[in-house]
Amino acid sequence: MNSRYTWLNGQMIESSRTTIPLLTSGFHYGIGVFEGIRAYATDRGPAVFRLREHLERFESSARILGFLEVPYSVAELTAATAETIRANGYDECYIRPLLYLGEGGWNLTLDTGKAHVAIAVWQESVYLGHDSPKRGLRANVSSFARSHPGANMTKAKICGNYVNSYLAKTESHRLGFDEAILLDPEGFVAECTGANLFLVRHGKLVTPSSETILEGITRNTVTTFAADLGIPVFEGRVSRDQLYLADEVFVCGTAAEIVGLCEVDGRRVGTGETGPLTRRLQQIYADAVHGRHPRSPEWLEYVGVAAAKGV
Ligand code: PMP
């Protein structure tokens, strides 16, 4: 996770100097919002996939949490992201913008505090295991439900929301599974701990509707590919047993990319191997992020080459 430079409150500084004081309320109470973005190598140098959409969601997350103003515009954060990648000289990396309550806020209100903004980048970006795209994952339905939309704001990437993900994924790992599937408070399938979920049945794609999930940018990318390919997508309530009947199930997210599930709750999914439509979408996704797809120009933000490994 070591990078040389990090952007913090408008300045590029040595990553080793980005320490946060222990008494920072955002750290104690999970009051921050973040994004998870990836840059990929292309034949025109590093390019960030769907940067605008990620930064717009970053600003939306801050507003949903209740920040009245976000200190930097999408345009400023776009430039800062490119600058951070160039400063570190990376071809490919994971990008983590973070807005957190950096000062004040000890009386549990946002208005007595001040937001700080950082953009960190790092290179190890494999999230669900190196071999997971081919092998497929074993998942179980968690005993922890996804947060009630009246209690937590699931459309925002709020730091504190991820306590829910930690509870579920730690439980699943300790039970020997790779990933947890969370149901919504009414018992319908919502999403995974850091990824959205699709199933394939009779050649159609089905995905839980947006009420209690994070509306993933990869989910949107997959539905766009499906429309391009003429594959129908049904968004609505998904029951747990629909997962058991599916021909294929896959999860998708910026970090996870597209990964098939080979087993849910000890029941084999389809043939037990990553299915044909999942593999097709994985291939199209790989082409899109690396600049080899007709949609790549509208989705890739080219960063330019690293002029010098420094600022
Ligand atoms: N759901 C949750 C809870 C997530 O953390 C993520 C990762 N950001 C996703 C879904 C997928 O979102 P995206 O495709 O935008 O990365």
Residues whose N, C-alpha, C, O or C-beta is under 5 A from the ligand:
A	BS01	PMP	G36 E191 C192 T193 G194 A195 N196 L214 E215 G216 I217 T218 R219 C252 G253 T254 A255
